[in-house]
Amino acid sequence: MPAFVFQRELAWTPLWQAARSFRTDWEIIRFALPQNLNVMLDRFITNIDVLMLGAFGVSAQMVGFYGAGALVVRELRNIKLIFSGAFAPHIVRFHEAGRLRELARRLATTLRWTATLAVPVLLAVAVLRSDLLALVSAEYAGRAAFFMMLLLPIPYLECSLGLAGNAVIVTGHSHLNLTNNVVSGTINFLLNLWLIPRFGLPGAAAASALAQGLKAVMEVTEMRWVVGVPLLPRLFYKPHLAGALAAGALLAVSLAYVAPASGSLGYRIALLAGALLVYGGLLTLLQGRLPRMPAVLRDDAPVPTEGDSKEKAG
């Protein structure tokens, strides 16, 4: 079947010519090997807490409960992946043209938009976490699932600072990305050894969140000192501030009245709606306008060319 498709869509002669003139591109090999190892390691690290819960004798039912909650939370990183896929080519173009200051501004703007979308979704998962798990299995209904709150920093950091890791990778530093995962994976393993016997499911969640925090710090540091692109918090702090204030209001109402997990579904939905209204109102006030898509990701955005004047990193 593959040969039939190749015969129909392509030509054999150029293929044989390319095979005869084949040369090993060692630059690509030096980039691809660490990156492929990193992808393999990343898949392992993502589930190491689930594996170690089972290794410490936690029941299969509780491991399944934790695994379902962890899967729900970690899927939120797809918000960042949508933007990173669109923005990665711009990182390469700006970096190649030496326009590092503009790259820093565009990256910060994209981080602001990613956080603008991620924060309300994180608030929704925080309030409706038990209801989401009940959709996975009816036996999970009514459980507080506090460990999911401790896992939420993982997608939050991914959506807030994850583009720093993309900037490091696509500019040719795949070995640093592998180093980050080795270090954070080792820390995650050691923290799980320490925290799971003491705290169970919350311990596993806290270990993963702390390891992700360390990885985020490493990526931001490498983006600044290796790639030469500084992080500009003044350009993307507003959704974080609005989210923090909305979360604070949500917590205050929960403490003053009824915690979300103890109330009805209608109460939780009303609580979430109030938090989202607070978030949207505060964000609009802070920005002075409704949120907009970053210019670099719009269809009419200008594409930097090699002829543009170069800028040195600040």
Number of C-alpha atoms within 10 A of each C-alpha: 6 7 10 9 9 11 11 9 8 12 10 10 9 10 10 11 10 10 10 9 7 9 8 7 8 9 9 10 11 14 16 15 13 18 20 13 15 21 14 12 15 16 10 13 21 16 14 17 28 20 14 17 24 14 10 13 10 16 12 11 11 15 19 15 19 23 18 18 23 20 13 16 22 17 10 20 17 14 17 25 17 11 17 24 12 13 19 17 12 20 24 17 17 23 23 15 17 19 20 22 19 15 21 24 18 22 29 25 20 25 27 26 21 28 27 25 15 25 23 21 15 22 22 19 20 22 21 20 24 22 21 17 22 15 11 14 13 10 12 20 15 13 15 16 21 16 19 24 19 20 24 21 22 23 24 26 19 26 27 27 23 22 28 27 24 21 27 25 22 15 17 18 21 23 18 20 23 22 15 22 23 17 15 22 22 14 19 26 19 13 19 25 18 14 17 21 15 12 13 16 25 19 22 29 27 26 24 26 21 19 22 25 17 16 25 23 14 20 23 22 19 22 23 18 10 14 20 19 26 22 18 15 13 8 16 22 18 20 28 19 15 23 26 14 16 25 22 13 17 22 15 12 15 17 11 9 10 13 18 25 21 13 12 12 15 10 15 21 15 12 20 23 14 15 25 22 13 19 26 20 14 19 21 16 13 15 11 9 9 11 15 9 12 17 13 17 15 10 7 8 10 10 9 14 11 11 7 11 10 15 14 9 16 10
